[in-house]
Amino acid sequence: MSDTRLFPGQVFIQTVLEAAETKDTMSRRIKGPYLMRAAMAGLLIGILYVAHYQIVATFTDLGGVDFSGVGKILGAAVFGWALVFIYLTKSELLTSNMMLTSVAVYHRRITPSRQLGILSLCLLGNALGGLVLALMLKGSTIVTGGLLEAMQHSVDVKLGYTTSMLGLSDLFFRAVLCNLLINIAMLVVYNGYLKDYLAIIISMLSAVFLFVFLGLEHSVANTVLFMVVGLQGEVAVGAAALNVGVALLGNFVGGGVLIGFYYAFLNDPRRGRTTD
């Protein structure tokens, strides 16, 4: 029986390995452009996240009637375009790179230290892009009124997770599920089954909609949110750093372990040959 029948994800693995090796080369040889690509991803995440909160704020008090449920649905749908724009602009997002680099580590195309280097540079770029957006919003009147209240409420909820071990566990598993959803979408994109951009876009929008609607935790989005609100008012830096740290760990487990290593193992034909 052929390897492709026993291990049907070979297209996914090869596509991901090629992408991971490209990112490894870029992050070593042209760090500046790679950092700029990552910064664009952070900027896009931030813009769409602010748009999400604006929609939530608008529908919370629409003509004196609370349509917050509608706002939550529409806001989650809009935020999904961040992943679409990042993919189509070839920008570099930390959470999807967790999956790509984990597959490459499993197949020994890169070392764990190189994985850490790629992800660290990507995180720095994502944060810089978010900071640029936060500074631009600070110089405008966009984040005021109901929008600021909605974002501040979200910050309070996210920082509330850091006040107890139970809260940190909640935060961790929300982050695991968040990146599992994101990278399920990326797996579908890379496995070769989707032949047109409409199907790819629907896959990405669906995954992000689910994680936002369910209130799951994305480390990069949280980083940008804390910077935007922090420049408008005040955010507890220590609690925010703890939130991002736990979210990073959970995101890595969800995307790097449960998707990256998991599917690399499932689609490894070397295991099949040992039983011949």
C-alpha contacts under 8 A as a table, 3 or more apart, distances in Angstrom:
res1	aa1	res2	aa2	distance
1	M	5	R	6.96
1	M	6	L	7.34
2	S	5	R	5.51
2	S	6	L	6.62
3	D	6	L	5.11
3	D	7	F	5.56
3	D	8	P	7.59
3	D	269	P	6.06
3	D	272	G	7.87
4	T	7	F	5.02
4	T	8	P	4.85
4	T	9	G	7.51
4	T	10	Q	6.71
5	R	8	P	5.46
6	L	269	P	7.83
6	L	272	G	7.91
7	F	10	Q	6.54
7	F	266	L	7.02
7	F	267	N	4.77
7	F	268	D	6.89
7	F	269	P	6.40
8	P	11	V	7.77
8	P	267	N	6.84
9	G	12	F	5.24
9	G	13	I	6.35
9	G	191	N	6.59
9	G	263	Y	7.90
9	G	267	N	5.53
10	Q	13	I	5.04
10	Q	14	Q	6.12
10	Q	191	N	7.90
10	Q	267	N	6.34
11	V	14	Q	5.27
11	V	15	T	6.01
11	V	190	Y	7.53
11	V	191	N	5.47
11	V	192	G	6.35
12	F	15	T	5.29
12	F	16	V	6.05
12	F	187	L	6.87
12	F	190	Y	5.16
12	F	191	N	3.93
12	F	192	G	6.79
13	I	16	V	5.19
13	I	17	L	6.04
13	I	103	V	7.39
13	I	191	N	7.73
13	I	264	A	6.78
13	I	267	N	7.46
14	Q	17	L	5.09
14	Q	18	E	6.21
15	T	18	E	5.27
15	T	19	A	6.29
15	T	190	Y	6.27
15	T	191	N	7.59
16	V	19	A	5.03
16	V	20	A	5.99
16	V	100	L	5.75
16	V	103	V	7.25
16	V	104	A	7.73
16	V	190	Y	6.88
17	L	20	A	5.04
17	L	21	E	6.08
17	L	100	L	7.12
17	L	103	V	6.90
17	L	104	A	5.62
17	L	109	R	7.58
18	E	21	E	5.25
18	E	22	T	6.25
19	A	22	T	5.14
19	A	23	K	6.28
19	A	100	L	7.29
20	A	23	K	5.09
20	A	24	D	6.12
20	A	97	N	7.84
20	A	100	L	5.54
20	A	101	T	5.67
20	A	104	A	6.34
21	E	24	D	4.94
21	E	25	T	6.18
21	E	104	A	7.63
21	E	109	R	7.23
21	E	110	I	7.60
22	T	25	T	5.15
22	T	26	M	6.12
23	K	26	M	5.03
23	K	27	S	5.96
23	K	118	I	7.52
24	D	27	S	5.27
24	D	28	R	6.33
24	D	110	I	7.74
24	D	114	R	7.45
24	D	118	I	6.56
25	T	28	R	5.28
25	T	29	R	5.92
25	T	30	I	7.82
26	M	29	R	5.34
26	M	30	I	5.15
26	M	31	K	6.43
26	M	33	P	7.93
26	M	34	Y	6.09
27	S	30	I	5.95
27	S	31	K	4.87
27	S	34	Y	5.81
27	S	35	L	7.90
27	S	118	I	6.17
27	S	121	L	7.47
28	R	31	K	5.95
30	I	33	P	5.82
30	I	34	Y	6.33
31	K	34	Y	5.06
31	K	35	L	5.93
32	G	35	L	5.14
32	G	36	M	6.23
33	P	36	M	4.91
33	P	37	R	6.18
34	Y	37	R	5.09
34	Y	38	A	6.31
34	Y	92	E	7.59
34	Y	122	C	7.81
35	L	38	A	5.05
35	L	39	A	6.09
35	L	121	L	6.65
35	L	122	C	6.53
35	L	124	L	7.51
35	L	125	G	4.87
36	M	39	A	4.87
36	M	40	M	6.25
36	M	125	G	6.49
37	R	40	M	5.22
37	R	41	A	6.58
37	R	90	K	7.34
37	R	91	S	4.61
37	R	92	E	5.42
37	R	125	G	7.47
38	A	41	A	5.12
38	A	42	G	6.47
38	A	91	S	5.76
38	A	92	E	4.29
38	A	93	L	6.07
38	A	94	L	7.90
38	A	122	C	5.45
38	A	123	L	7.52
38	A	124	L	7.83
38	A	125	G	4.52
38	A	126	N	5.02
38	A	129	G	7.40
39	A	42	G	5.08
39	A	43	L	6.20
39	A	91	S	8.00
39	A	92	E	7.75
39	A	124	L	7.91
39	A	125	G	4.29
39	A	126	N	4.60
39	A	127	A	6.89
39	A	128	L	5.61
39	A	129	G	3.92
39	A	130	G	7.28
40	M	43	L	4.97
40	M	44	L	6.12
40	M	86	I	7.87
40	M	91	S	6.16
40	M	92	E	7.64
40	M	125	G	7.92
40	M	126	N	7.18
40	M	129	G	5.76
41	A	44	L	5.14
41	A	45	I	6.10
41	A	86	I	5.67
41	A	91	S	5.35
41	A	92	E	5.78
41	A	93	L	5.68
41	A	126	N	5.97
41	A	129	G	7.01
42	G	45	I	5.09
42	G	46	G	6.15
42	G	93	L	7.39
42	G	125	G	7.14
42	G	126	N	4.01
42	G	127	A	6.11
42	G	128	L	7.16
42	G	129	G	4.55
42	G	130	G	4.95
42	G	220	V	7.09
42	G	221	A	7.91
42	G	224	V	7.39
43	L	46	G	5.10
43	L	47	I	6.22
43	L	126	N	7.32
43	L	129	G	4.51
43	L	130	G	5.03
43	L	132	V	7.24
43	L	133	L	5.95
44	L	47	I	5.19
44	L	48	L	6.21
44	L	82	A	5.81
44	L	85	F	7.39
44	L	86	I	7.09
45	I	48	L	5.50
45	I	49	Y	5.96
45	I	79	F	7.97
45	I	82	A	5.42
45	I	83	L	7.72
45	I	130	G	7.73
45	I	220	V	7.76
45	I	221	A	6.28
45	I	224	V	7.84
46	G	49	Y	5.01
46	G	50	V	6.12
46	G	130	G	5.91
46	G	133	L	6.82
46	G	221	A	6.72
46	G	224	V	5.86
46	G	225	L	7.22
47	I	50	V	5.27
47	I	51	A	6.28
47	I	133	L	7.45
48	L	51	A	4.88
48	L	52	H	6.10
48	L	78	V	6.99
48	L	79	F	5.13
48	L	81	W	7.25
48	L	82	A	5.85
49	Y	52	H	4.95
49	Y	53	Y	6.42
49	Y	79	F	5.87
49	Y	221	A	7.20
49	Y	225	L	7.84
50	V	53	Y	5.16
50	V	54	Q	6.16
51	A	54	Q	4.98
51	A	55	I	6.28
51	A	75	G	7.31
51	A	78	V	7.40
51	A	79	F	7.32
52	H	55	I	5.30
52	H	56	V	6.36
52	H	74	L	7.78
52	H	75	G	4.18
52	H	76	A	6.47
52	H	78	V	6.21
52	H	79	F	5.72
53	Y	56	V	4.92
53	Y	57	A	6.02
53	Y	75	G	6.70
53	Y	147	L	6.16
53	Y	150	A	6.19
53	Y	151	M	6.39
54	Q	57	A	5.07
54	Q	58	T	6.04
54	Q	75	G	7.89
54	Q	146	G	7.71
54	Q	147	L	5.18
54	Q	150	A	7.82
55	I	58	T	5.07
55	I	59	F	6.30
55	I	71	G	5.61
55	I	72	K	7.72
55	I	74	L	6.99
55	I	75	G	5.42
56	V	59	F	5.50
56	V	60	T	6.13
56	V	68	S	6.36
56	V	71	G	4.38
56	V	72	K	5.60
56	V	74	L	7.83
56	V	75	G	5.98
56	V	150	A	7.29
57	A	60	T	5.15
57	A	61	D	7.10
57	A	68	S	7.82
57	A	71	G	7.43
57	A	146	G	5.38
57	A	147	L	5.49
57	A	149	E	7.89
57	A	150	A	5.90
58	T	61	D	6.10
58	T	62	L	6.11
58	T	71	G	7.24
58	T	146	G	7.38
58	T	147	L	7.92
59	F	62	L	5.04
59	F	66	D	6.60
59	F	67	F	4.96
59	F	68	S	5.25
59	F	70	V	6.79
59	F	71	G	4.93
60	T	65	V	7.45
60	T	66	D	4.92
60	T	67	F	5.37
60	T	68	S	4.38
60	T	71	G	6.90
61	D	64	G	5.25
61	D	65	V	5.51
61	D	66	D	5.14
61	D	67	F	6.91
61	D	68	S	7.69
62	L	65	V	5.30
62	L	66	D	6.36
62	L	67	F	6.72
67	F	70	V	5.41
67	F	71	G	6.39
68	S	71	G	4.87
68	S	72	K	6.04
69	G	72	K	5.10
69	G	73	I	6.41
70	V	73	I	5.20
70	V	74	L	6.18
71	G	74	L	5.16
71	G	75	G	5.71
72	K	75	G	5.17
72	K	76	A	6.09
72	K	213	F	6.69
73	I	76	A	5.30
73	I	77	A	6.29
73	I	213	F	6.65
74	L	77	A	5.02
74	L	78	V	6.22
75	G	78	V	5.18
75	G	79	F	6.26
76	A	79	F	5.30
76	A	80	G	6.62
76	A	208	V	7.32
76	A	209	F	4.84
76	A	210	L	7.63
76	A	212	V	5.31
76	A	213	F	5.65
77	A	80	G	5.54
77	A	81	W	7.68
77	A	205	L	6.78
77	A	206	S	7.95
77	A	208	V	7.72
77	A	209	F	5.24
78	V	81	W	5.86
79	F	82	A	5.73
79	F	208	V	7.15
79	F	209	F	7.24
79	F	212	V	7.84
80	G	83	L	5.88
80	G	84	V	6.97
80	G	204	M	6.72
80	G	205	L	4.53
80	G	206	S	7.36
80	G	207	A	7.66
80	G	208	V	4.85
80	G	209	F	5.79
81	W	84	V	4.87
81	W	85	F	6.03
81	W	204	M	7.92
81	W	205	L	6.38
82	A	85	F	5.25
82	A	86	I	6.12
83	L	86	I	5.06
83	L	87	Y	6.10
83	L	204	M	6.54
83	L	205	L	7.62
83	L	208	V	7.63
84	V	87	Y	5.21
84	V	88	L	6.14
84	V	201	I	6.14
84	V	204	M	6.41
84	V	205	L	7.37
85	F	88	L	5.17
85	F	89	T	5.93
86	I	89	T	5.33
86	I	90	K	6.05
86	I	91	S	5.03
86	I	92	E	7.12
86	I	93	L	7.35
87	Y	90	K	5.22
87	Y	91	S	6.40
88	L	91	S	7.77
92	E	97	N	7.50
92	E	122	C	6.61
92	E	126	N	7.86
93	L	96	S	5.90
93	L	97	N	6.30
93	L	122	C	6.75
93	L	123	L	7.88
93	L	126	N	6.92
94	L	97	N	5.10
94	L	98	M	6.33
94	L	119	L	6.16
94	L	122	C	5.57
94	L	123	L	5.78
94	L	126	N	7.33
94	L	220	V	7.45
95	T	98	M	5.28
95	T	99	M	7.34
95	T	179	N	6.50
95	T	182	I	7.85
95	T	220	V	7.88
95	T	251	N	6.61
95	T	252	F	7.28
95	T	255	G	6.86
96	S	99	M	5.54
96	S	100	L	6.66
96	S	179	N	7.75
96	S	182	I	7.10
96	S	183	N	6.05
96	S	186	M	7.29
96	S	255	G	6.97
97	N	100	L	4.91
97	N	101	T	5.92
97	N	119	L	7.00
98	M	101	T	5.56
98	M	102	S	6.14
98	M	119	L	7.03
98	M	252	F	6.01
98	M	255	G	5.90
98	M	256	G	4.83
98	M	260	G	7.55
99	M	102	S	5.22
99	M	103	V	6.44
99	M	183	N	6.80
99	M	252	F	7.85
99	M	255	G	5.00
99	M	256	G	4.26
99	M	257	V	7.51
99	M	259	I	6.36
99	M	260	G	4.40
99	M	261	F	7.76
100	L	103	V	5.47
100	L	104	A	6.50
100	L	256	G	7.60
100	L	260	G	6.53
101	T	104	A	4.93
101	T	105	V	6.11
101	T	110	I	7.66
101	T	115	Q	5.80
101	T	256	G	7.62
101	T	260	G	7.75
102	S	105	V	5.00
102	S	106	Y	6.18
102	S	115	Q	7.47
102	S	256	G	5.35
102	S	257	V	7.24
102	S	260	G	5.17
102	S	261	F	5.84
103	V	106	Y	5.12
103	V	107	H	6.37
103	V	256	G	7.88
103	V	260	G	5.03
103	V	261	F	5.70
103	V	263	Y	7.93
103	V	264	A	5.59
104	A	107	H	5.19
104	A	108	R	5.98
104	A	109	R	5.06
104	A	110	I	5.74
105	V	108	R	4.81
105	V	109	R	5.99
105	V	110	I	5.22
105	V	111	T	5.72
105	V	112	P	6.19
105	V	115	Q	7.33
106	Y	109	R	7.80
106	Y	261	F	6.43
106	Y	264	A	6.75
106	Y	265	F	7.87
107	H	110	I	7.92
107	H	264	A	7.77
108	R	111	T	6.43
110	I	114	R	6.11
110	I	115	Q	6.83
111	T	114	R	5.15
111	T	115	Q	6.32
112	P	115	Q	4.91
112	P	116	L	6.25
113	S	116	L	5.06
113	S	117	G	6.22
114	R	117	G	4.86
114	R	118	I	6.12
115	Q	118	I	5.20
115	Q	119	L	6.13
116	L	119	L	5.21
116	L	120	S	5.89
117	G	120	S	5.16
117	G	121	L	6.16
118	I	121	L	5.34
118	I	122	C	6.12
119	L	122	C	4.98
119	L	123	L	6.01
120	S	123	L	5.09
120	S	124	L	6.20
121	L	124	L	5.09
121	L	125	G	6.23
122	C	125	G	5.09
122	C	126	N	6.08
123	L	126	N	5.06
123	L	127	A	6.10
123	L	220	V	7.62
124	L	127	A	5.17
124	L	128	L	6.14
125	G	128	L	5.02
125	G	129	G	6.20
126	N	129	G	5.25
126	N	130	G	6.31
126	N	220	V	6.82
127	A	130	G	4.99
127	A	131	L	6.09
127	A	220	V	7.17
127	A	223	T	6.76
127	A	224	V	6.75
128	L	131	L	4.93
128	L	132	V	6.21
129	G	132	V	5.16
129	G	133	L	6.42
130	G	133	L	5.14
130	G	134	A	6.11
130	G	223	T	7.55
130	G	224	V	4.85
130	G	227	M	7.30
130	G	228	V	7.91
131	L	134	A	4.89
131	L	135	L	6.13
131	L	224	V	6.91
131	L	227	M	6.42
131	L	228	V	7.55
132	V	135	L	5.22
132	V	136	M	6.31
133	L	136	M	5.07
133	L	137	L	6.13
133	L	228	V	7.61
134	A	137	L	5.13
134	A	138	K	6.08
134	A	224	V	7.44
134	A	227	M	6.08
134	A	228	V	4.45
134	A	231	L	6.93
135	L	138	K	4.95
135	L	139	G	6.41
135	L	228	V	7.65
135	L	231	L	7.49
136	M	139	G	5.18
136	M	140	S	6.58
137	L	140	S	5.06
137	L	141	T	7.11
137	L	142	I	6.33
137	L	143	V	6.63
137	L	228	V	7.31
138	K	141	T	7.46
138	K	143	V	7.79
138	K	228	V	7.64
138	K	231	L	6.41
138	K	232	Q	6.30
140	S	143	V	7.60
141	T	144	T	6.17
143	V	147	L	5.81
143	V	148	L	5.26
143	V	232	Q	7.76
144	T	147	L	5.73
144	T	148	L	4.88
144	T	149	E	7.70
145	G	148	L	5.54
145	G	149	E	6.35
146	G	149	E	4.95
146	G	150	A	6.09
147	L	150	A	5.17
147	L	151	M	6.25
148	L	151	M	5.11
148	L	152	Q	5.91
148	L	229	V	7.49
149	E	152	Q	5.05
149	E	153	H	6.04
150	A	153	H	5.16
150	A	154	S	6.36
151	M	154	S	5.08
151	M	155	V	6.24
151	M	225	L	7.46
151	M	229	V	6.98
152	Q	155	V	4.98
152	Q	156	D	6.19
152	Q	229	V	6.63
153	H	156	D	5.10
153	H	157	V	6.32
154	S	157	V	5.11
154	S	158	K	6.17
155	V	158	K	5.10
155	V	159	L	6.02
155	V	225	L	7.42
155	V	226	F	6.84
155	V	229	V	7.87
155	V	235	V	7.95
156	D	159	L	5.23
156	D	160	G	5.93
157	V	160	G	4.98
157	V	161	Y	6.88
158	K	161	Y	5.60
158	K	162	T	7.63
158	K	243	N	7.10
159	L	162	T	5.50
159	L	163	T	7.44
159	L	239	A	5.92
159	L	240	A	6.28
159	L	243	N	6.57
160	G	163	T	5.65
160	G	167	G	7.20
161	Y	164	S	6.73
161	Y	166	L	7.82
161	Y	167	G	4.08
161	Y	168	L	5.40
161	Y	170	D	7.07
161	Y	171	L	6.09
161	Y	243	N	7.46
162	T	165	M	7.51
162	T	167	G	5.90
162	T	168	L	5.48
162	T	239	A	6.26
162	T	242	L	6.82
162	T	243	N	6.31
163	T	167	G	6.54
163	T	168	L	7.62
164	S	167	G	5.06
164	S	168	L	6.28
165	M	168	L	5.01
165	M	169	S	6.14
166	L	169	S	5.09
166	L	170	D	6.21
167	G	170	D	4.95
167	G	171	L	6.14
168	L	171	L	4.95
168	L	172	F	6.03
168	L	246	V	7.28
169	S	172	F	5.04
169	S	173	F	6.29
170	D	173	F	5.50
170	D	174	R	6.13
171	L	174	R	5.15
171	L	175	A	6.18
171	L	217	E	6.82
171	L	243	N	7.64
171	L	246	V	7.07
171	L	247	A	6.68
172	F	175	A	5.14
172	F	176	V	6.27
172	F	246	V	5.82
172	F	247	A	5.85
172	F	249	L	7.28
172	F	250	G	4.89
173	F	176	V	4.83
173	F	177	L	6.21
173	F	250	G	6.32
174	R	177	L	5.31
174	R	178	C	6.09
174	R	215	G	7.60
174	R	216	L	4.61
174	R	217	E	5.35
174	R	250	G	7.53
175	A	178	C	4.95
175	A	179	N	6.42
175	A	216	L	5.96
175	A	217	E	4.43
175	A	218	H	5.98
175	A	219	S	7.58
175	A	247	A	5.21
175	A	248	L	7.51
175	A	249	L	7.89
175	A	250	G	4.66
175	A	251	N	5.02
175	A	254	G	7.24
176	V	179	N	5.71
176	V	180	L	6.16
176	V	247	A	7.92
176	V	250	G	4.38
176	V	251	N	4.94
176	V	252	F	7.25
176	V	253	V	5.82
176	V	254	G	4.09
176	V	255	G	7.42
177	L	180	L	4.98
177	L	181	L	6.22
177	L	211	F	7.59
177	L	216	L	6.87
177	L	251	N	7.70
177	L	254	G	5.94
178	C	181	L	5.44
178	C	182	I	6.48
178	C	211	F	5.35
178	C	216	L	5.30
178	C	217	E	5.88
178	C	218	H	6.32
178	C	251	N	6.81
178	C	254	G	7.14
179	N	182	I	4.85
179	N	183	N	5.97
179	N	218	H	7.23
179	N	250	G	7.97
179	N	251	N	5.05
179	N	252	F	7.44
179	N	254	G	5.02
179	N	255	G	4.98
180	L	183	N	5.35
180	L	184	I	6.01
180	L	251	N	7.60
180	L	254	G	4.41
180	L	255	G	5.02
180	L	258	L	6.85
180	L	259	I	6.59
181	L	184	I	5.09
181	L	185	A	6.48
181	L	207	A	5.37
181	L	208	V	7.25
181	L	210	L	7.71
181	L	211	F	6.90
182	I	185	A	5.34
182	I	186	M	6.51
182	I	204	M	7.36
182	I	207	A	5.67
182	I	208	V	6.40
182	I	255	G	7.58
183	N	186	M	4.64
183	N	187	L	5.84
183	N	255	G	5.71
183	N	259	I	6.64
184	I	187	L	5.01
184	I	188	V	6.30
184	I	207	A	7.62
184	I	259	I	7.10
185	A	188	V	5.17
185	A	189	V	6.29
185	A	203	S	5.60
185	A	204	M	5.47
185	A	207	A	6.04
186	M	189	V	4.86
186	M	190	Y	6.10
186	M	204	M	7.46
187	L	190	Y	5.17
187	L	191	N	5.94
188	V	191	N	5.39
188	V	192	G	7.51
188	V	193	Y	7.12
188	V	194	L	7.20
188	V	200	I	7.97
188	V	203	S	7.51
189	V	192	G	6.73
189	V	193	Y	7.53
189	V	194	L	6.33
189	V	200	I	5.94
189	V	203	S	7.72
191	N	194	L	7.67
192	G	195	K	7.08
194	L	197	Y	7.89
194	L	199	A	6.15
194	L	200	I	6.40
195	K	199	A	7.42
196	D	199	A	5.76
196	D	200	I	6.66
197	Y	200	I	4.91
197	Y	201	I	5.99
198	L	201	I	5.13
198	L	202	I	6.17
199	A	202	I	5.13
199	A	203	S	6.20
200	I	203	S	5.16
200	I	204	M	6.37
201	I	204	M	5.19
201	I	205	L	6.04
202	I	205	L	5.12
202	I	206	S	5.98
203	S	206	S	5.29
203	S	207	A	6.37
204	M	207	A	5.31
204	M	208	V	6.29
205	L	208	V	5.39
205	L	209	F	5.88
206	S	209	F	5.10
206	S	210	L	6.27
207	A	210	L	5.33
207	A	211	F	6.55
208	V	211	F	5.21
208	V	212	V	6.13
209	F	212	V	5.35
209	F	213	F	5.87
210	L	213	F	5.20
210	L	214	L	5.96
211	F	214	L	5.25
211	F	215	G	6.17
211	F	216	L	5.13
211	F	217	E	7.71
212	V	215	G	5.11
212	V	216	L	6.03
213	F	216	L	7.80
217	E	222	N	7.37
217	E	247	A	6.38
218	H	221	A	5.39
218	H	222	N	6.04
218	H	247	A	6.46
218	H	248	L	7.83
218	H	251	N	7.02
219	S	222	N	5.14
219	S	223	T	6.14
219	S	244	V	5.34
219	S	245	G	7.77
219	S	247	A	5.04
219	S	248	L	5.40
219	S	251	N	7.15
220	V	223	T	5.01
220	V	224	V	6.34
220	V	244	V	7.88
221	A	224	V	5.25
221	A	225	L	6.10
222	N	225	L	4.99
222	N	226	F	6.10
222	N	244	V	6.69
223	T	226	F	5.32
223	T	227	M	6.37
223	T	240	A	7.93
223	T	244	V	6.50
224	V	227	M	5.15
224	V	228	V	6.13
225	L	228	V	5.20
225	L	229	V	6.14
226	F	229	V	5.36
226	F	230	G	5.63
226	F	235	V	6.75
226	F	240	A	6.86
227	M	230	G	4.93
227	M	231	L	6.12
228	V	231	L	5.53
228	V	232	Q	6.53
229	V	232	Q	5.00
229	V	233	G	6.08
229	V	234	E	6.90
229	V	235	V	7.00
230	G	233	G	5.22
230	G	234	E	4.66
230	G	235	V	4.91
231	L	234	E	6.90
235	V	240	A	7.25
236	A	239	A	5.54
236	A	240	A	6.09
237	V	240	A	5.05
237	V	241	A	6.03
238	G	241	A	5.15
238	G	242	L	6.23
239	A	242	L	5.06
239	A	243	N	6.13
240	A	243	N	5.03
240	A	244	V	6.25
241	A	244	V	5.16
241	A	245	G	6.02
242	L	245	G	5.00
242	L	246	V	6.16
243	N	246	V	5.41
243	N	247	A	6.05
244	V	247	A	4.95
244	V	248	L	5.95
245	G	248	L	5.13
245	G	249	L	6.43
246	V	249	L	5.15
246	V	250	G	6.19
247	A	250	G	5.02
247	A	251	N	5.87
248	L	251	N	5.06
248	L	252	F	6.13
249	L	252	F	5.19
249	L	253	V	6.36
250	G	253	V	5.13
250	G	254	G	6.17
251	N	254	G	5.06
251	N	255	G	5.93
251	N	256	G	7.63
252	F	255	G	5.25
252	F	256	G	4.82
252	F	257	V	6.63
253	V	256	G	5.47
253	V	257	V	4.77
253	V	258	L	6.14
254	G	257	V	6.01
254	G	258	L	5.15
254	G	259	I	6.69
255	G	258	L	5.87
255	G	259	I	5.15
255	G	260	G	6.15
256	G	259	I	5.86
256	G	260	G	4.63
256	G	261	F	6.30
257	V	260	G	5.38
257	V	261	F	4.89
257	V	262	Y	6.10
258	L	261	F	6.44
258	L	262	Y	5.24
258	L	263	Y	7.77
259	I	262	Y	5.19
259	I	263	Y	5.68
260	G	263	Y	5.68
260	G	264	A	6.07
261	F	264	A	5.02
261	F	265	F	6.06
262	Y	265	F	5.32
262	Y	266	L	6.28
263	Y	266	L	4.84
263	Y	267	N	6.00
264	A	267	N	5.35
264	A	268	D	6.10
265	F	268	D	5.28
268	D	271	R	6.09
268	D	272	G	7.74
269	P	272	G	5.24
269	P	273	R	6.67
270	R	273	R	5.32
270	R	274	T	6.73
271	R	274	T	5.51
271	R	275	T	7.37
272	G	275	T	5.82
272	G	276	D	7.25
273	R	276	D	5.50
